[in-house]
């Protein structure tokens, strides 16, 4: 266990770094600027300094120079953590006396591994500058991320299996969705923590892996993250506690983005957008609108397993926007159409009846309406009437 002093002016980032180091078994102190890190360093004499570059009152570079000029602190390793990763800035950090320079965002396990190496080298009296070279990403890095995504998918599957039990038990009674939302809060929180690790790593690696054989893997991981995010948003919305944040949303842009995101699931499906003469822009919560169309487009794709056409029509009618999402799939029976938006109703072998219930809830919360028309073998049309402005 090492004694680590962290200097970072952003509270959230400082908390993440501190949590990572404590989780690794280290003793941690936290300060928010360069002056404090020097003062605290002289009091506790840590085994390692973790410094942000841009801080109030004294930059990380200046703090490092003071540390390296101090007779007591000069031999203690200094590591910079900064979003600034250009070569000249890295060189400035090394010129100031630092042993290493890591860029944000970072994966906590990578930070932990790097710190362990630096501490080990320092303990053995080895000059870190001679051995710390720029990290080259290998297949092991990609495998790590892929395994993390698989873990999240397994957690999601385990939860949904439990949810199916709830569905069976509540087939004849009204289940308190707000209570279910409370129960799922812990699951959502844990999954978001895991996804945060993956998102940090993907962001860290994205530029470095552009135009390499690994770029396709990164894109797949990013799509998996988007899918997991949709699941978490669905769970969070069960209790209806989400706060709407209205903004100008171009629905055509939203649909094209989602179609691209789901392209691997929409094989042999042609997208047709008919927006008439006006841009289909409404005042709404963009995240919620993405959630609505993610569910509708995903369901349409599943209904056209052999390919087909997905048509999205937009027409302004007074102060409302009429939106039609039409597929050429296998259709929905009249009986099932009556129950389609109920919680926990599904016709899918591996479905759990959350998606369309959430769609209906979001549309209603925006002051809109949603309906469905379908015939077996002839496809389905979902029609949304959304206010152009939130009332």
N, C-alpha and C positions, 0 to 999 in steps of 0.2 A: 504494500500500500504506500502511495506517495502523497505528499502534501502539495496541492496544486492551487495556485492563485489565479483567478480568472478576472480579466478586465474587459468589460463589454458594456457599452452604453444602452443597447437595446434590451429591455427587460426580458422579452420572450426568448430571444436568442441566448441571452445569458443563462436563463433558466434551463433551456435545452442542453447547453454545454455542461452546466453544473450537474444536471440529472444524469447525463451520460457518464461523467467522470465518477460520480458517487455510485452509480450502478456497477461500474467497473471496480469498485472497492476503494477508491481514493478518498482522502480527506480534502475538502474543498472550501475555499474562501472566495467571496465575490465582491468586486468593486465596480464602479461605473465610469471611472475616468483614469487618465494617465497619472495624475498627481497622487491619487489614492493608492494606485497599485505600487508605486515606489514607497510610499509611507507604510502601507500594510506589509510590503515585502520585507522591510527592515525590522518590523515587529515579529513576524512569524518565521522568516527565512524559509521559504517553501523549497520543494524539490524541483518545481517547474513553474514557469509563468506562461499563461495563455493570454495573448493580448490581441484586442481588436486594433486595427490601424487608425481609423478615424474616430477619435474620442474628444469630448470637450476638455478644455483647460490644458491638456497635454496630449499630443498624438502618441500612438503606439511606438512609432519610430523614436521619438524623443525619449519616451519612457525607457525604451530598450537601451538607448545610449547611456542614460543615467544609471540603469541597472549594471551595465557592463563596465561603468567607471567606478562603481562602488566596491570597496575592498572586500566587503562581506558577501555581496550578491553576484559578483562578476562571473563566477563559475557556474551559476545556476542556468540551465537551459531555458531559452526563450523561444516560444513558437507563436507565430502570427496566424490569426484566423481572420480572413477578410474576403469580401466579395470582389475586391480588386485583385485580379489575377494576371495582369499584364506583366511581361518579362521585366520591364524596367522597375515595376513596383516590387516584384519579388526580389530583384537585385538590391533595391533600397533597403528592404527588410534584412537581407543577409549582410549588407554593408553596415547596418546598424548594430550587428553582432548577433542576430537571431540564429538559432540552430536549424529552424525549418519554417516554412510558410505554406499554410493550407488554405485553399479557397472555399468559400461558402457558395452554394449550399453544400453540406457534407453529410455523409451517412454516419450515424453515430458509431457503428462498429468499425468503420474505417478510421475515424478519429481515435477511437480507443486503441486500435492496433498501432497506429502511427505513434501515439504517445508512449505506448509500451516499448516500442523499438527505441525511441529517443531516450527514455529513462534507462533502458538496458545498456545502450551504448555509453551513456554518461557514467553509469555505475562502473563500467569496465574501462573507463578512461579513453574511449575511442572517439576520435574527431568525427562528429556527425557529417560535416561538410564533405568528407571523403567518401562517405557511403550512401548518403541520402540523395538519390537521383530522382528525376521526375518520374512519377508513376506511369507505367504503361499498362493499360487495361487488357486483361486476358479473358479467356473463355470462363475462367473461374468467377470473375466479376459478374458476367452475364448469368451464369448458373445460379449465383447467389440471389440475384434479383428475381429470376424465374421461380426459384424455390419459394421466395417470400410471397410471390403472387399466388402460388399454389396453396400456401398455408392460408392466405386470406380467403381463397375460394373454398377451402375445406371448412373454415370457420363459418362462412356464409351458408354452406350446404348443411352443416350441423344445426345452425340456428333455424333454417327453413324447415328442416325435418321436425324440430320441436314445434315450430309454428303450425305444421300440418296436424299435429296432435291437438293443438288448440282448436283448429278448424273442425276436427271431428267432434270435440266436446261441446262446441258452441253452435252446432248445426240447428238447434231448436231454441236457443236462448240468445239474447243480445249481449255480446261481449263488450266490456268497457274498454274502448280503444285507448283512451287516455291512460288507463292502467297498463295496458300492453306497451304503450310508448314509454312509460316509466321503467318498466322491466327491461326494455331493450336499450335504454340509455347506456348502461355499462358495456353492452356488446358493441354498440356504435362507437363508444369512446375507445375501446381497446383496438377495434379494427382501424380507426382513424390514426391511432398511434403507429400501427404497423405500416399503414399506407404512407404516413409522413416520412418514415425511413426510406421507403422505396422512392417516393417523389423527390426527396432531397438527392438521392443517389442518381436518379435519372436526370435531374437538372444539372448535376455536377458533371455527368458523363456525356450529355447530349452533344455539345459542341466538339468534344474530343473524338467522338465516334462517328461524326458526320462523314459521309463518303467512305466508310469502311465496311467490311463484311458484317459488322455488328450493328449497323444502323437499323436494319430490318428488325432485329431483336428488340432494340430500344423502342421502336414504334409499336411493336406488339405489346410490350410491357405498358406503354402509355395508354393504349386502348383498354387493356385490362384494368388499369387504374380508373379510367373513365367509367367503365362498367361497374366497378365496385363503388364508386362515388354515387352512381345512380341508385344502387341498392341501399346505401346508407341514407341518402336523401329520402327514399321511400319509407324507411324505418322511422326516421326522425319526424316525418310528416304524419305518422299515424295518429298522434295525439292532437294534430291541428294547431300546434303551438308556434309554428314557424312565423316569423315576422316578414311581411311583404315589403320589398324595397323596390317600388316602381321606378322604371326608367324607360326611355325610348328603345323599343325592341323591334328589329326588323325580322319578321317571322320567316321570310324566305331565306335570310342568312342563317337563321337557327336551323332550319330544315336541311339546308345544304351541308352545314357543319355536322349534323347528326348522321346524315346519309354517308358522309365520308368516314365518320367514326365507326359506323357499322358495316362498312363495305364488305368485310369478310363474311358477314352474315347475310348480306343481300346479293347473293350470287345470281347472275342472270336476271336481275331486276332493273328495269329502266325507270329513272326518275323523270317525271314531267311536272314542271311548275307553271301554273297559269295564274299570273297575278294581275291580269288586266292592265289598265293604264296607270294605276297608282301603286306606289310601294306599300306593301302590307306591314305598316308600322303601327304598333299600339303601345300604350303606356302600361307596362306590366313588370312583374318581377322576372328578370331574364332567366335566372336559375330555375324557377318554377316552370317557365315556358319550355326550357330545354328538357325538363323532366317529363312534361306532358307529351311532347313530340317524340322523345326517346321511346317512351312506352308504346305510343301509337304506331310509330314506324317499325319498331322491333316486332310488334304483333303482326303488322301487315306482312313483313318479311317472312315470318313463320307460316303465315297463311298461303304464301306463294313459294312453297318448297321446290317447285319445278320451274321457277322463274315467272316473270310477269311484268306488269306495269304499275308503278306507284304514282298516282296523280294527286298533286296538292293544288287546290284552287283557293284563291283569295278574292273576295269582293267586299267593298265597303258598302254598307247599307245603313244610311243615316249616321248615327253615332255608334254603330256596331260594325265589327269585322266578321264576315262570314268565312269560315275556313272549312274546307272539305278535304279529308284524307281518304282517298279511294284506292282500293286494291283490286286485283283480278284473281283473288284467291278462292279457296274452297267455300267461303261463306259461313254464316252462323245461323243456326235454326231459330225459328220464331220464338220458341220457348226459352232458349238461352238468351236471346236479346233482352227479354224482360228482366233478367237477373244479372246482366253483364256488369253493372257498376256496383253491385253489392260487395261488401267486404267478405273476403275469403271464398268468393265464388270463382271457380275456374273450370275449364274444359280440358286443360292440358294435363298430360300424365305427370309432368314434373312441375306443374304450376301451383301457386299458393294464393291466388286471388287478391293480390295487393295492388298490382300495377294500375288496373283500370279504376279501382276504387280511389286511388290517390289522384289519378287524372281527374275524375269527377269532382273530388274535393277541392283540388286546386282551381279548376274552372269556376266552381261555385264561389270560392273565396274571392275571385276576381270580378264577381258580379256577372258571370257568363253562364251559358247553358251548353250542354253536350247531348247529342242524340246519335242513334245508330240505325241504319237501314241495311238489310242484308238478305240475300237468298242463297240457299245452298247451291254451290256450283257456279254462282254468278258474281261472287265478290262482295265486298263490304264497303260502306261509306260512313265514316264518322264525321258528323257536322258539329262544329263549334261556333257559337255566337259569342264573341268577346267584345266588351266595350273598348272603344278606341282609347278612352281615358278612364282611369280608375275613379269611381264615384265615391 
